């Protein structure tokens, strides 16, 4: 699965991390000095490490840009029709304040966090399950241009695992047993599939996320253990948001990202890879619903199933549109 290294969704004691949503509201009060069709927003622009960002542009959809001063501070009078506030500096740094109502006659004090547009995505915990009722010697080589950062069990210098697969699971040459093969990598080139100007995927409210994932993964052919592993890994990373954009890729599409050379060739194989982006409000993005899978996944003989995914920040999503 892929996770943004610096755009991490976390929660502490049930509170959403301001780094996950990209901004922090310090104060929102009414002001007699602000007209009914305007909202005054003032604050500081920072990197996620706390460093202030000077000379950054801050602007709304209907509002002309202002620049931050040498202390990272800004002050902008927004039109209440603005749905989000954008912060940018050159082609490198970008951030958003979205999902927050800019009410007329209000004065908001906030911090907005910007991130490097070219930040790396971490391919975090793709797991490969191997099944066979009869014992079979299996060599599995991972071919990818991404930089591998971690594997378990440890992969060879040629990116190869040599295992025995049987009804008892996966066994390596040292006699250790494993439930699956694990790998992690970094990339900067992963993007959502699109159809012309729209993104292929679903917008899901996280209050129905678990049932959505259960139904999707069941349709994709994952068994109860695989579904549980997937949901218990990704669920806590997705539910801090109110809504998520999801896109699932399969088999040939996943193979383009990271090819698997398996000997002997599996009798049945399914690879599933999810991208998701979290939001506080339903995003203003053109979405094309994905096509349904034509044929169910049937497990026969020597079987391979892999699932993985990545969290793509809103910044990177918007930058790619």
C-alpha positions in Angstrom: 0.0 0.0 0.0 1.1 3.5 -0.6 1.2 6.2 2.0 2.2 9.8 1.7 5.3 10.2 3.8 4.4 13.7 5.1 0.6 13.8 4.7 -0.3 11.3 7.4 -3.8 10.8 8.8 -3.6 10.2 12.5 -5.8 10.7 15.5 -5.1 11.2 19.2 -7.8 10.6 21.7 -10.4 10.8 19.0 -9.2 14.2 17.7 -8.2 14.7 14.1 -4.7 15.7 13.4 -4.5 19.2 11.9 -1.7 17.9 9.7 -4.2 15.4 8.2 -6.7 18.1 7.3 -4.1 20.7 6.3 -5.0 23.6 8.6 -5.8 24.5 12.2 -8.5 26.9 13.3 -7.3 29.0 16.3 -10.3 31.3 16.5 -13.5 32.0 14.6 -15.6 35.0 15.8 -18.1 37.5 14.5 -16.7 41.0 13.7 -18.6 44.2 13.2 -15.7 45.4 11.0 -16.4 42.7 8.3 -19.3 43.0 5.9 -22.0 40.3 5.5 -20.6 39.1 2.2 -17.0 38.9 3.3 -15.0 36.7 5.7 -11.6 37.9 7.1 -9.0 35.1 7.3 -5.7 35.8 8.9 -2.9 33.5 10.2 0.4 32.0 9.4 1.6 29.6 6.7 3.9 26.8 7.9 5.6 23.7 6.7 4.6 20.5 8.6 7.8 20.9 10.6 6.7 24.2 12.0 8.9 26.4 9.7 7.1 29.5 8.5 6.8 30.2 4.8 7.4 33.7 3.6 6.4 35.2 0.3 3.7 32.5 -0.4 0.6 33.3 -2.4 -2.7 33.0 -0.5 -6.0 33.3 -2.5 -9.6 32.2 -2.8 -11.7 31.1 -5.8 -13.2 34.6 -6.1 -10.5 36.6 -4.2 -7.3 38.1 -5.4 -4.1 36.8 -3.9 -2.1 38.3 -1.1 1.5 37.3 0.0 2.8 36.1 3.4 5.3 38.4 5.0 8.7 37.4 6.4 7.0 35.8 9.4 4.7 33.7 7.3 1.7 35.9 8.2 -1.2 36.8 5.9 -4.5 38.6 6.0 -7.1 38.2 3.3 -10.7 39.3 2.9 -12.6 36.4 1.3 -15.8 36.4 -0.7 -18.2 34.1 1.2 -18.7 32.3 -2.2 -15.2 30.9 -1.8 -15.2 27.2 -0.9 -11.5 26.9 -0.2 -8.3 28.8 0.3 -5.2 28.0 -1.7 -1.6 28.6 -0.6 1.3 28.1 -3.0 4.9 29.1 -3.4 6.5 28.5 -6.8 6.1 25.0 -8.2 7.1 23.3 -5.0 4.9 24.1 -2.0 1.1 24.0 -1.9 -1.6 23.7 0.7 -5.4 24.1 1.1 -7.9 25.2 3.6 -11.1 23.5 2.5 -14.2 21.9 4.1 -14.6 25.0 6.4 -17.4 27.5 6.0 -16.3 31.0 5.4 -19.2 32.8 7.1 -20.1 36.4 6.3 -19.2 38.9 9.1 -16.7 36.5 10.6 -13.0 36.8 11.4 -10.9 33.6 11.4 -7.5 33.1 12.8 -5.7 29.9 11.6 -2.5 28.1 10.6 -2.3 26.6 7.1 0.2 23.8 6.4 2.0 23.4 3.1 3.8 20.5 1.7 6.3 19.7 -1.1 4.3 18.9 -4.2 7.1 16.5 -5.2 7.0 14.5 -2.0 7.4 10.8 -2.3 4.7 8.3 -2.0 5.5 5.2 0.1 4.2 1.9 -1.2 3.3 0.7 2.3 2.6 -2.9 3.0 1.6 -4.6 -0.2 1.1 -8.2 1.0 1.3 -11.3 -1.1 -0.6 -14.4 0.0 0.4 -17.7 -1.6 -1.9 -20.8 -1.3 -1.5 -24.4 -2.3 -2.9 -27.7 -1.0 0.1 -29.5 -2.4 3.6 -28.5 -1.5 5.3 -26.5 -4.3 8.7 -24.7 -4.5 8.0 -21.1 -5.5 10.4 -18.4 -6.7 8.8 -14.9 -6.8 10.8 -11.9 -8.2 9.6 -8.3 -7.8 10.3 -6.1 -10.8 9.8 -2.4 -10.2 11.4 0.9 -10.8 10.3 2.0 -7.4 12.9 2.0 -4.6 12.3 -0.8 -2.1 12.5 0.4 1.5 11.5 -2.7 3.4 10.7 -6.4 2.8 9.7 -9.2 5.1 10.9 -11.9 4.9 14.1 -10.2 3.6 14.2 -10.3 -0.2 17.4 -11.2 -2.0 19.8 -8.8 -3.8 18.0 -9.7 -7.0 14.6 -8.9 -5.5 13.7 -12.6 -5.2 11.9 -14.7 -2.6 12.5 -18.5 -2.6 9.8 -20.3 -0.6 7.8 -23.5 -0.2 4.1 -23.1 -0.3 1.7 -25.7 1.2 -1.5 -26.1 3.2 0.6 -25.0 6.2 1.5 -21.6 4.6 4.7 -20.1 3.3 8.0 -21.5 4.4 11.5 -20.0 3.7 14.8 -21.9 3.4 15.5 -21.3 7.1 12.3 -23.1 8.1 10.4 -20.0 9.2 6.7 -19.8 8.4 5.0 -16.6 7.2 1.3 -15.7 6.5 2.3 -13.6 3.5 5.2 -11.8 1.8 5.5 -8.1 2.6 7.2 -5.3 0.6 7.3 -1.5 0.8 8.7 1.1 -1.7 8.8 4.7 -2.6 7.7 6.4 -5.8 6.8 9.9 -7.0 4.9 8.9 -10.1 1.7 7.3 -8.9 -1.5 9.0 -10.0 -5.3 8.3 -10.2 -6.6 6.8 -13.4 -8.7 9.4 -15.3 -11.3 9.5 -18.1 -10.7 12.8 -19.8 -11.3 15.5 -17.1 -12.8 13.2 -14.5 -11.2 10.8 -11.9 -12.4 7.2 -11.9 -13.5 6.3 -8.4 -16.1 6.6 -5.6 -16.7 9.3 -3.0 -17.6 7.5 0.2 -18.7 8.9 3.6 -16.6 7.3 6.2 -19.7 6.6 8.3 -20.4 3.9 5.8 -16.8 3.1 4.9 -16.5 -0.3 6.6 -19.6 -1.8 4.9 -18.4 -0.2 1.6 -15.0 -1.9 1.9 -16.5 -5.2 3.0 -18.7 -5.3 -0.1 -16.0 -4.1 -2.5 -13.4 -6.6 -1.2 -15.9 -9.4 -1.3 -16.6 -8.6 -5.0 -12.9 -8.6 -5.7 -12.6 -12.1 -4.3 -10.8 -11.6 -1.0 -11.6 -14.1 1.7 -12.5 -13.3 5.2 -8.9 -13.2 6.5 -7.7 -11.0 3.6 -10.6 -8.6 4.0 -10.0 -8.4 7.7 -6.2 -7.7 7.2 -7.1 -5.0 4.6 -9.8 -3.2 6.6 -7.9 -3.3 9.9 -4.9 -1.8 8.2 -6.6 0.9 6.1 -9.7 1.6 8.1 -7.9 3.6 10.9 -6.1 5.6 8.2 -9.3 6.5 6.4 -11.9 7.1 9.1 -10.3 10.4 10.5 -11.7 12.0 7.4 -15.4 12.7 6.7 -15.2 11.6 3.1 -12.7 9.6 1.0 -12.1 9.3 -2.7 -11.3 5.7 -3.5 -10.0 4.0 -6.7 -9.2 0.3 -7.0 -6.8 -1.0 -9.6 -6.4 -4.6 -10.6 -4.1 -7.2 -12.2 -2.7 -5.6 -15.4 -2.7 -2.1 -14.1 -0.9 -3.2 -10.9 1.5 -5.1 -13.0 2.6 -1.9 -14.7 3.5 -0.5 -11.3 5.3 -3.6 -10.0 5.6 -6.8 -12.0 5.6 -10.2 -10.3 7.6 -13.0 -11.9 6.4 -16.2 -10.3 7.7 -19.7 -11.0 5.7 -21.9 -11.3 3.0 -19.7 -12.8 0.0 -19.5 -10.4 -3.2 -21.3 -11.5 -5.2 -18.3 -10.3 -4.0 -14.8 -9.5 -5.6 -11.5 -8.3 -3.8 -8.2 -7.5 -5.7 -5.3 -5.9 -4.4 -1.9 -5.3 -6.3 1.0 -3.7 -5.6 4.8 -3.9 -7.5 7.1 -1.6 -7.6 10.8 -0.6 -9.4 12.1 2.5 -11.7 15.2 2.7 -13.6 17.0 5.4 -16.4 17.9 2.9 -17.5 16.4 -0.4 -14.9 17.6 -2.9 -15.7 19.6 -6.0 -14.2 17.0 -8.3 -15.7 15.4 -11.4 -16.0 11.6 -10.7 -16.7 8.7 -13.1 -17.9 5.6 -11.3 -15.7 2.6 -11.9 -16.8 -0.3 -14.0 -17.8 -3.5 -12.2 -15.5 -6.5 -12.4 -16.8 -8.8 -15.2 -15.8 -12.1 -13.8 -15.5 -13.3 -10.2 -12.1 -14.5 -8.9 -12.0 -18.2 -8.8 -9.3 -19.8 -6.6 -7.9 -23.0 -8.1 -4.6 -24.9 -7.5 -1.6 -22.7 -6.7 -3.1 -19.3 -5.9 -1.6 -15.8 -5.5 -3.5 -12.9 -4.1 -2.0 -9.5 -3.3 -3.5 -6.3 -1.9 -2.0 -2.9 -1.4 -2.7 0.8 -1.5 -1.7 4.4 -1.0 -2.9 7.6 0.6 -2.6 10.5 -1.9 -2.8 13.9 -0.5 -5.3 16.4 -1.7 -2.5 18.6 -2.8 -1.1 16.0 -5.1 -4.6 15.1 -6.4 -5.4 18.7 -7.3 -2.0 19.2 -8.8 -2.6 16.3 -11.2 -6.0 17.5 -12.3 
